Amino acid sequence: MIRLALAYLLRRPVQLLAVFGVAIGLLALLVVLSVMNGLIHEDRVSVRGPLGDLLLIPAVEESPRNYATYRQALESAPEIEVTAPHLIAYAILGLPDGDLRLSSTRRSDMNGVQVVGIDHEAETSVTQHAGGFGEMIHKGKLLPVNVENPFPTQDSPFSRPPVLLSDTLARTLPASHRQDGGLKDTLLQLGSLPYILPPSNEPLIPANGSFRLAGTYAGSDYEMSLDRIYMPRMGRNGLHYNLVGKAGPDFTEIILRLGPGVSFADGKLAVLRQLKKADIPLPGKNQGGALETWEERRSLFLSAIDNERRVVTLVMFFIVIVASFGLFTTLSALVREKIRDLGVLSALGFTPFHRAHLLMCMGAFSSGVGALLGYFGAYWLVQHHQELEHFLRTKFGIEIFNSELYVIEGLPARWDSEQALFLSLCAFCVGLVFTLAPAIFAARLSPVEALRYE
């Protein structure tokens, strides 16, 4: 049966066009999805940025506990490797001699910013992943700083506390306000509301201060880069001393790094267990606070790019379906061409089942070979995409992703074997479905009519 099916297919090379149609359609689908996977991976790294595996916002208490209490409770769990505190304050960023009129929040010399006080050693230890704090500091371009000491101090007793801006935000600083035409030691003004608002009958005194630009970092998330400023958390140069004040807490959230192999669900259970054990109110419900993974914090963006991948997969799979129409037409034409042969086979004892089986074998061989060619062809292209990109750029001057227009360099591509195998199997099944009609026609063919066919 298989030998006869191969003979029918291989004697006429035109029959192989359907095979190559399925192969090219599947190859295009898998290559596009591999590039899409590469872009999504870059997006995930960018959107995660300096976030830990878990983020803990403590429950509201009348007397806020200090970070040391939480650290002792959390880091005693085997599932948690290390923690790092964040002290966050929201402020207005202004420049020296700037016109800071609150009635005009769109002025170029005033912006709402998020000031994050950190312990840089703990921050670097928690965010060791791609796009973490250490990598951001290392890639800073406008005013690089030492990763080991990102907040250098000055000997002068009148020096201002150091802060770090992103390269993106630093580029918006007017040249007229820079020290000696450069960014180093540029003075910035930050003003924020007090942590605890006074009663209505008492005056509201904002917390204002001048800060020194010590360096810049390369923010992976564009939105975060526009409004996040880093500075030390505690001490005379810290956020707590200069803007928050003694009445405020020494941290507002904690980022955590889980141990190798620990799932997010197990990490959450460990955090809740340790907080309960230390008699610390659990976050959530009426007590406020939250415990979430970095994926949950960025769920809106991640769900958007995952939905985009599904839509692209669906649209590109129609190429495979259209290519399978060629398989249907070639097999249908083959059945009509071999009607007399089918009649002879019927006279020799080929039942309708055998005739349908013959056509199904031909369809299975064609779609199977097409799926294999498409799978391995796409795999080869993805594995050698850098050489292909170099060839297109040097020989034809084609640059797929121009670094001047896109935030990525080169052609990102990630091969997902599970995804590729599933789509190849789907392409094979589609080919079998399009083979059913010719197979049914061959099975219902009358031997007498077949032998009389001219």
C-alpha positions as CSV (number, residue, x, y, z in Angstrom):
1,M,0.0,0.0,0.0
2,I,2.7,2.4,1.0
3,R,4.8,1.5,-2.0
4,L,1.9,2.1,-4.4
5,A,1.2,5.5,-2.7
6,L,4.8,6.6,-3.1
7,A,4.8,5.5,-6.8
8,Y,1.8,7.6,-7.5
9,L,3.3,10.6,-5.8
10,L,6.9,10.4,-7.1
11,R,6.2,9.6,-10.7
12,R,4.8,13.1,-11.3
13,P,7.1,15.9,-9.7
14,V,4.2,18.3,-9.9
15,Q,2.6,16.4,-7.0
16,L,5.6,17.5,-4.8
17,L,4.6,21.1,-5.1
18,A,1.9,20.6,-2.5
19,V,4.6,19.1,-0.2
20,F,6.8,22.2,-0.6
21,G,3.7,24.4,-0.2
22,V,3.0,23.0,3.3
23,A,6.8,23.1,4.1
24,I,7.1,26.8,3.2
25,G,3.9,27.8,5.0
26,L,5.0,26.0,8.2
27,L,8.6,27.4,7.9
28,A,7.2,31.0,7.6
29,L,5.0,30.4,10.6
30,L,7.7,29.0,12.8
31,V,10.3,31.6,11.9
32,V,8.0,34.5,12.5
33,L,6.9,33.0,15.9
34,S,10.6,32.5,16.8
35,V,11.3,36.2,16.2
36,M,8.1,37.0,18.1
37,N,9.3,34.9,21.0
38,G,12.7,36.7,20.9
39,L,10.9,40.1,21.0
40,I,8.6,39.0,23.8
41,H,11.6,37.8,25.8
42,E,13.2,41.2,25.4
43,D,10.0,42.8,26.4
44,R,9.7,40.7,29.5
45,V,13.3,41.6,30.6
46,S,12.5,45.2,30.0
47,V,9.2,45.3,31.8
48,R,10.6,43.4,34.8
49,G,13.5,45.7,35.3
50,P,14.6,46.0,38.9
51,L,11.7,44.0,40.4
52,G,12.4,41.0,42.6
53,D,10.6,37.6,42.3
54,L,8.1,38.7,44.9
55,L,7.0,42.1,46.2
56,L,5.7,42.6,49.7
57,I,3.8,45.8,50.7
58,P,3.2,45.5,54.4
59,A,-0.2,45.7,56.0
60,V,-1.1,49.0,57.7
61,E,-0.3,49.3,61.4
62,E,-0.7,52.1,63.9
63,S,3.0,52.0,64.6
64,P,4.9,50.8,61.5
65,R,7.5,48.2,62.1
66,N,11.0,48.7,60.9
67,Y,12.6,46.8,58.1
68,A,14.9,44.8,60.4
69,T,11.9,43.0,61.9
70,Y,10.6,41.9,58.5
71,R,14.1,41.0,57.3
72,Q,14.7,38.7,60.3
73,A,11.4,37.0,59.8
74,L,11.6,36.6,56.0
75,E,15.2,35.6,55.5
76,S,14.9,32.8,58.1
77,A,12.7,30.9,55.6
78,P,14.7,28.4,53.4
79,E,12.6,29.4,50.4
80,I,13.8,33.0,50.5
81,E,17.4,33.9,49.8
82,V,17.6,37.6,50.3
83,T,15.4,40.7,50.7
84,A,15.8,44.4,49.9
85,P,13.8,47.3,51.2
86,H,12.3,50.2,49.2
87,L,11.3,53.5,50.7
88,I,9.2,55.3,48.2
89,A,8.2,59.0,48.2
90,Y,6.4,61.0,45.5
91,A,7.8,64.4,44.8
92,I,8.0,67.2,42.3
93,L,11.3,67.5,40.5
94,G,12.5,71.0,39.8
95,L,15.7,72.6,38.7
96,P,17.6,75.5,40.4
97,D,16.1,78.9,39.5
98,G,13.2,77.1,37.8
99,D,9.7,78.5,37.9
100,L,7.9,75.9,40.1
101,R,4.3,76.9,39.8
102,L,2.0,74.0,40.9
103,S,-0.8,75.3,38.7
104,S,1.1,74.4,35.6
105,T,2.2,70.8,35.9
106,R,3.1,70.5,32.2
107,R,6.0,72.9,32.4
108,S,9.3,71.5,31.3
109,D,11.1,72.5,34.5
110,M,8.8,70.5,36.8
111,N,7.9,66.8,36.8
112,G,6.2,64.4,39.1
113,V,8.7,61.7,40.1
114,Q,9.0,58.6,42.3
115,V,12.0,58.8,44.6
116,V,13.1,55.3,45.7
117,G,15.4,54.9,48.7
118,I,17.4,51.7,48.5
119,D,20.2,49.8,50.1
120,H,22.3,49.3,47.0
121,E,24.1,46.1,48.1
122,A,20.8,44.4,49.0
123,E,19.2,45.8,45.8
124,T,22.0,44.4,43.6
125,S,21.8,41.0,45.4
126,V,18.1,40.6,44.9
127,T,18.0,41.7,41.3
128,Q,20.7,39.6,39.8
129,H,18.6,38.8,36.7
130,A,18.9,40.4,33.4
131,G,17.8,44.1,33.6
132,G,18.4,44.2,37.4
133,F,19.7,47.1,39.4
134,G,23.4,46.2,38.9
135,E,23.0,45.8,35.2
136,M,21.2,49.2,34.9
137,I,24.0,50.9,36.8
138,H,26.7,49.1,34.7
139,K,25.0,50.2,31.4
140,G,24.6,53.9,32.4
141,K,26.0,56.0,29.6
142,L,25.6,59.8,30.3
143,L,27.2,59.8,33.8
144,P,28.5,56.3,34.7
145,V,29.2,55.3,38.3
146,N,30.8,52.5,40.1
147,V,28.4,49.6,40.6
148,E,30.0,48.9,44.0
149,N,29.5,52.5,45.1
150,P,26.7,54.1,43.1
151,F,26.1,56.9,45.6
152,P,29.6,58.5,46.1
153,T,29.8,61.1,48.8
154,Q,31.9,64.3,48.9
155,D,34.3,65.5,51.5
156,S,32.6,68.9,51.8
157,P,30.2,69.3,54.8
158,F,27.9,71.3,52.5
159,S,27.6,68.7,49.8
160,R,24.1,67.6,48.9
161,P,22.7,64.0,49.0
162,P,23.5,62.0,45.9
163,V,20.8,60.7,43.5
164,L,20.7,58.6,40.4
165,L,18.6,59.5,37.3
166,S,18.0,57.4,34.2
167,D,19.7,58.3,31.0
168,T,16.3,59.1,29.6
169,L,15.4,61.6,32.3
170,A,18.9,63.1,32.5
171,R,18.7,64.0,28.8
172,T,15.7,66.3,29.6
173,L,17.8,68.5,31.9
174,P,18.4,71.9,30.2
175,A,22.0,72.5,29.4
176,S,21.8,75.9,31.1
177,H,21.4,74.2,34.5
178,R,24.3,71.8,34.2
179,Q,27.5,72.3,36.0
180,D,30.3,73.4,33.6
181,G,28.2,72.1,30.7
182,G,28.2,68.6,32.1
183,L,25.8,66.5,34.2
184,K,28.1,65.7,37.1
185,D,27.0,67.3,40.4
186,T,24.0,69.0,38.8
187,L,21.7,70.3,41.6
188,L,18.1,69.1,41.6
189,Q,15.2,70.3,43.8
190,L,12.8,67.8,45.2
191,G,9.6,68.7,47.0
192,S,7.1,66.4,48.6
193,L,4.2,66.4,51.1
194,P,5.0,65.3,54.6
195,Y,4.4,61.6,55.3
196,I,1.7,62.4,57.9
197,L,-0.5,65.3,57.0
198,P,-1.2,67.8,59.8
199,P,-4.7,68.7,61.1
200,S,-6.7,71.1,59.0
201,N,-6.1,73.9,61.5
202,E,-2.3,73.6,61.2
203,P,-0.2,74.8,58.3
204,L,1.0,72.3,55.7
205,I,4.8,72.5,55.4
206,P,6.2,70.5,52.5
207,A,9.5,68.7,52.7
208,N,11.9,70.3,50.2
209,G,15.5,69.8,49.5
210,S,18.4,70.1,47.0
211,F,20.1,67.0,45.8
212,R,23.2,66.3,43.7
213,L,23.2,64.2,40.5
214,A,25.8,61.5,41.2
215,G,25.2,59.4,38.1
216,T,22.8,57.8,35.7
217,Y,21.5,54.4,35.0
218,A,20.1,52.7,31.9
219,G,16.5,52.0,32.6
220,S,15.1,49.0,30.8
221,D,11.5,50.1,31.2
222,Y,10.9,53.4,29.3
223,E,7.9,54.4,31.5
224,M,9.9,53.8,34.7
225,S,12.9,55.6,33.3
226,L,10.9,58.8,33.0
227,D,9.9,59.2,36.7
228,R,12.1,57.0,38.9
229,I,15.0,58.5,41.0
230,Y,17.2,56.4,43.2
231,M,19.0,57.5,46.4
232,P,20.2,56.0,49.6
233,R,17.4,54.9,52.0
234,M,18.8,55.8,55.4
235,G,21.5,58.1,56.8
236,R,22.1,61.8,56.5
237,N,22.2,61.4,52.7
238,G,19.2,59.1,52.7
239,L,15.6,59.6,51.6
240,H,14.3,59.0,55.2
241,Y,16.3,61.9,56.6
242,N,15.8,64.4,53.8
243,L,12.2,64.0,52.6
244,V,10.2,61.5,54.7
245,G,11.2,62.5,58.2
246,K,11.2,60.8,61.6
247,A,7.5,60.2,61.6
248,G,7.6,58.1,58.5
249,P,8.5,54.4,58.1
250,D,11.9,53.3,57.1
251,F,10.5,51.2,54.2
252,T,7.3,51.0,52.2
253,E,7.8,47.7,50.3
254,I,10.2,44.8,50.2
255,I,11.4,42.9,47.1
256,L,12.5,39.3,47.6
257,R,14.6,36.8,45.7
258,L,13.5,33.1,45.9
259,G,15.9,30.2,46.1
260,P,16.6,28.1,43.0
261,G,13.7,25.9,42.0
262,V,11.2,27.6,44.4
263,S,8.0,28.5,42.6
264,F,6.1,31.7,43.1
265,A,3.3,29.9,44.8
266,D,5.6,28.2,47.3
267,G,7.4,31.6,47.8
268,K,4.1,33.3,48.7
269,L,3.2,30.6,51.2
270,A,6.6,30.9,52.8
271,V,6.2,34.6,53.2
272,L,2.8,34.3,54.7
273,R,4.0,31.6,57.0
274,Q,6.9,33.6,58.3
275,L,4.8,36.8,58.8
276,K,2.3,34.8,60.8
277,K,5.0,33.1,62.8
278,A,6.5,36.5,63.7
279,D,3.1,37.9,64.6
280,I,3.2,40.4,61.8
281,P,-0.2,41.3,60.2
282,L,-0.7,39.6,56.9
283,P,-1.1,41.9,53.8
284,G,-4.4,42.0,51.9
285,K,-8.1,42.4,52.6
286,N,-9.1,45.1,55.0
287,Q,-5.6,45.6,56.4
288,G,-4.2,46.8,53.1
289,G,-0.9,45.8,51.7
290,A,-0.2,43.2,49.0
291,L,2.0,40.2,48.2
292,E,2.5,39.6,44.5
293,T,4.9,38.3,42.0
294,W,6.6,40.6,39.4
295,E,4.5,39.0,36.7
296,E,1.3,40.0,38.7
297,R,2.7,43.5,39.1
298,R,3.2,43.7,35.3
299,S,0.2,41.5,34.4
300,L,-1.5,44.1,32.1
301,F,1.5,44.4,29.8
302,L,2.4,40.7,29.9
303,S,-1.2,39.7,29.0
304,A,-1.1,42.2,26.1
305,I,2.0,40.8,24.5
306,D,0.8,37.2,25.1
307,N,-2.4,38.0,23.4
308,E,-0.5,39.6,20.5
309,R,1.5,36.4,20.1
310,R,-1.7,34.3,20.0
311,V,-3.2,36.6,17.3
312,V,0.0,36.4,15.2
313,T,0.0,32.6,15.5
314,L,-3.6,32.4,14.4
315,V,-3.1,34.7,11.4
316,M,0.1,33.0,10.3
317,F,-1.4,29.6,10.6
318,F,-3.8,30.5,7.8
319,I,-0.7,30.3,5.5
320,V,-0.5,26.6,6.4
321,I,-4.2,26.2,5.7
322,V,-4.0,27.9,2.3
323,A,-0.9,25.7,1.4
324,S,-2.9,22.6,2.3
325,F,-5.5,23.6,-0.4
326,G,-2.7,22.7,-2.8
327,L,-2.6,19.2,-1.3
328,F,-6.3,18.9,-1.8
329,T,-6.2,19.9,-5.4
330,T,-3.3,17.7,-6.4
331,L,-4.8,14.6,-4.8
332,S,-8.2,15.3,-6.3
333,A,-6.6,15.6,-9.7
334,L,-4.7,12.4,-9.1
335,V,-7.8,10.5,-8.2
336,R,-9.5,11.6,-11.5
337,E,-6.4,10.8,-13.4
338,K,-6.1,7.3,-11.9
339,I,-9.7,6.3,-12.1
340,R,-9.0,3.4,-14.4
341,D,-6.2,2.3,-12.1
342,L,-8.5,2.4,-9.1
343,G,-11.1,0.4,-11.1
344,V,-8.4,-2.3,-11.8
345,L,-7.5,-2.4,-8.2
346,S,-11.1,-2.7,-7.2
347,A,-11.4,-5.7,-9.6
348,L,-8.4,-7.2,-8.0
349,G,-10.1,-7.1,-4.6
350,F,-9.4,-3.5,-3.3
351,T,-12.3,-2.7,-1.1
352,P,-13.6,0.9,-0.6
353,F,-11.6,1.0,2.7
354,H,-8.4,0.0,0.9
355,R,-8.9,2.7,-1.8
356,A,-9.6,5.4,0.9
357,H,-6.5,4.1,2.8
358,L,-4.4,4.5,-0.3
359,L,-5.3,8.1,-0.6
360,M,-4.9,8.7,3.1
361,C,-1.4,7.3,2.9
362,M,-0.6,9.6,0.1
363,G,-2.0,12.6,2.0
364,A,-0.2,11.5,5.2
365,F,3.1,11.2,3.4
366,S,2.8,14.6,1.7
367,S,1.7,16.5,4.8
368,G,4.2,14.6,6.9
369,V,7.2,15.3,4.7
370,G,6.0,19.0,4.3
371,A,5.8,19.3,8.1
372,L,9.2,17.8,8.6
373,L,10.8,20.0,6.0
374,G,9.1,23.1,7.5
375,Y,10.1,22.2,11.0
376,F,13.8,21.5,10.3
377,G,14.1,24.3,7.8
378,A,12.8,26.8,10.4
379,Y,15.0,25.3,13.1
380,W,18.1,25.8,10.8
381,L,17.2,29.4,10.0
382,V,16.6,30.3,13.6
383,Q,19.9,28.7,14.7
384,H,21.8,30.6,12.0
385,H,19.8,33.8,12.1
386,Q,22.9,35.9,13.0
387,E,24.7,34.6,9.9
388,L,21.6,35.3,7.8
389,E,21.3,38.8,9.2
390,H,25.0,39.5,8.5
391,F,24.6,38.2,4.9
392,L,21.6,40.4,4.2
393,R,23.3,43.5,5.7
394,T,26.6,43.1,3.9
395,K,25.3,41.8,0.5
396,F,22.1,43.7,0.1
397,G,22.3,46.5,2.7
398,I,19.1,45.2,4.4
399,E,19.0,45.7,8.2
400,I,15.9,44.1,9.7
401,F,15.8,46.0,12.9
402,N,17.7,49.3,12.6
403,S,19.2,50.2,16.0
404,E,18.5,53.9,15.3
405,L,14.8,53.2,15.1
406,Y,14.3,50.2,17.5
407,V,15.5,49.7,21.1
408,I,16.9,46.3,20.2
409,E,20.1,45.4,18.5
410,G,20.2,42.6,15.9
411,L,17.5,40.1,15.2
412,P,16.1,38.4,18.3
413,A,15.0,34.8,17.9
414,R,14.1,32.1,20.4
415,W,13.3,28.6,19.4
416,D,10.5,27.0,21.3
417,S,10.6,23.2,20.6
418,E,7.3,22.4,22.3
419,Q,5.5,25.2,20.4
420,A,7.1,24.2,17.1
421,L,6.3,20.5,17.5
422,F,2.7,21.3,18.3
423,L,2.3,23.6,15.3
424,S,4.0,21.0,13.0
425,L,1.5,18.4,14.3
426,C,-1.4,20.8,13.6
427,A,0.0,21.3,10.0
428,F,0.1,17.5,9.6
429,C,-3.5,17.1,10.8
430,V,-4.7,19.9,8.5
431,G,-3.1,18.1,5.6
432,L,-5.0,14.9,6.6
433,V,-8.3,16.8,6.8
434,F,-7.8,18.1,3.3
435,T,-7.1,14.5,2.2
436,L,-10.5,13.2,3.4
437,A,-12.5,14.5,0.4
438,P,-10.3,12.8,-2.3
439,A,-10.2,9.6,-0.1
440,I,-14.0,9.6,0.2
441,F,-14.4,10.1,-3.5
442,A,-12.0,7.2,-4.2
443,A,-13.8,5.0,-1.7
444,R,-17.2,5.7,-3.3
445,L,-16.0,5.1,-6.8
446,S,-17.9,2.3,-8.7
447,P,-15.5,-0.3,-10.2
448,V,-17.7,-0.7,-13.3
449,E,-17.8,3.1,-13.9
450,A,-14.1,3.3,-13.2
451,L,-13.2,0.7,-15.8
452,R,-15.5,2.4,-18.4
453,Y,-13.9,5.8,-17.7
454,E,-12.0,7.3,-20.6
